[in-house]
Amino acid sequence: MTPVTRAALVLGLAFLYAPILVLVAYSFNASSLVTVWGGFSTRWYGVLFADEPLIAATWVSFRVAVLSSLIATVLGTLAALALERHGRFRGRFLFTGLVYGPMVMPEVMIGLSLLLMFIGIGFDRGLATLVVAHATFCTGFVAVVVAARLRGLDPTLEEAAADLGAGPLRVLLTVTLPLLAPAVVAGALLAFALSLDDLVIASFVSGPGSTTLPMRLYSRVRLGVNPEINAASTLLIALVGVAVLAASWLTARRGGTG
Amino acid sequence: MNRDAPQRLFARLVRLPPFLWLAAFFLLPVVITLKISLSEPATAIPPYLPLLDWQGGLEGWSTFLEALNLDNYLTLARDPLYRDALFGSLAYAGGATALLAALGVPLAYALARAPARRQPFLVALIVVPFWTSFLIRVYAWIAILKQEGLLNLVLLKLGLIARPLAILNTDAAVMIGLVYAYLPFMVLPVYAVMNRLDPALREAAADLGAGPTRVFWSVTLPLALPGIVAGAGLCFIPMVGEFIIPDLLGGSETLMLGRVLWSEFFSNRDWPLASAVAVLILLIVLGPVVLLRDGLRGEGERP
């Protein structure tokens, strides 16, 4: 490494991490002014834990993330299997577009179009519409992760099981899925994180009683810097950090392509 | 492979659930949005006309189709607000993509030239912030960029400026936010390509008398072009419809399509116009998406 490339790396990483570190540091600031360091304090965490609407929103987000990531994991894994293992079929072009389309579709378009449909069919907005919307846009991400792992799997293992008389379901359950498990878990965690993070789509499809955490955070941060939100952000960053480490550990341990 | 009947049935059962789900919750809503973008706003529930009369049979269909029109798109083309939002979206997304290439390519190059055993860790360091909440990472810049924020504080202490700069709620803040939020999308694809380049090519160029700068410009950079194109697509596509960054870091005059759609929908309740803006965003990103897909397909087919 030359000094120039080293400097580029250090500067790049500093740029990526400095804002996050500032945010975390000020969550422990006793003063409520961002430029004044009033000493170390956990008072904003106390304020945070007494904030009923924020806790209610966290609970909504958590339930939506669990349910939608479960659905997205099942759908995404099936989609990856269809695309990687079951080769050519009629409508493959359309199918590929349906699976990967939501990943490149502008978020405002996904949110708006789902809302227009829910209203068109007279479906009340709430937790269910949030789950449907999040499962829809997360499916493609799960499919990408699982498909990458499927491409790296030796198909002769599955063929051997089939030759030995195992039916397609048995091959899937006893050979393919166990080998895919790390990628499926990584995909599920990814879907969970994406669901937990979404503001734009949720703003369109949520109903009166189902405000999610990002929506609640957003309505607060529009008013400016707020140390309580810094504390909430710090907890979220810690949570996502742990999840990412777990996911990368899972894929690395099994020698996956994660 | 042996493709007997149960196998085929099984394959069909595997793709049926994702197909049905995505047809119902992705394809159908997009079609409905297209239709509403051709409708007129109305003070009713839902607030647009015409509604398809299912019982009307063929006649119902024909009155329905006759009532569809391009008025919303004409409004988008004529009204300076939407023209400005369109140009704003293109300018911000295009400018930020160029800036991202200028910053991301050197960073990816530095990453690819780091000691091999340290590279996975360094890549993870680039990726991790990208997984933490997008909203929070954008919000973090408010404390840094505002009038009495950290950046001004530091610059004042260093004596570089005499009075605080107004950065928050300007174009500069939006650009900083875009570059910050999308940097990993540029660095990772470029790194992936640079990492695979045969070092012998660089050595050959050096043996033939090219200095390190020349090697970078005439060997590494041209070969990394597919990665740069992929990165540019991955950044440009979501930035065109971006809402959070212009809304939190931009000023009231920062016009981007995502933000205009948001206010048409939530404040003005003009659903047909909001739908037309959504379709416009979709049309803009269609070209880059096809380009990106072809690029990625080329990547995927490598053995």
Interface residues (C-beta under 8 A of the other chain):
Chain A: M1 T2 V4 T5 R6 A8 L9 G12 L13 F15 L16 Y17 A18 P19 I20 V22 L23 Y26 V34 T35 I71 V74 L75 G76 L78 A79 L81 A82 H86 G87 F89 G91 F95 L98 V99 G101 P102 V104 M105 P106 E107 V108 M109 I110 L112 S113 L114 L116 M117 I119 G120 V132 A133 A135 T136 T139 A143 E159 A162 G167 P168 L169 A193 L196 D197 L199 V200 S203 F204 P214 L217 Y218 V221 R222 G224 V225 I229 S233 L236 I237 V240 G241 A243 V244 S248
Chain B: M1 N2 P6 Q7 F10 A11 R12 V14 R15 P17 P18 F19 W21 L22 A23 F25 F26 L27 L28 P29 V30 I32 T33 I36 P46 L103 P106 L107 Y109 A110 L111 R113 A114 P115 L122 A124 L125 I126 V127 V128 P129 W131 T132 S133 F134 L135 I136 R137 Y139 A140 W141 I142 A143 I144 K146 E148 G149 L150 L153 Y180 L183 P184 V187 P212 I237 P238 V240 G241 F243 I244 D247 L248 G258 L261 W262 F265 F266 W271 A274 S275 A278 I281 L282 V285 V289 L292
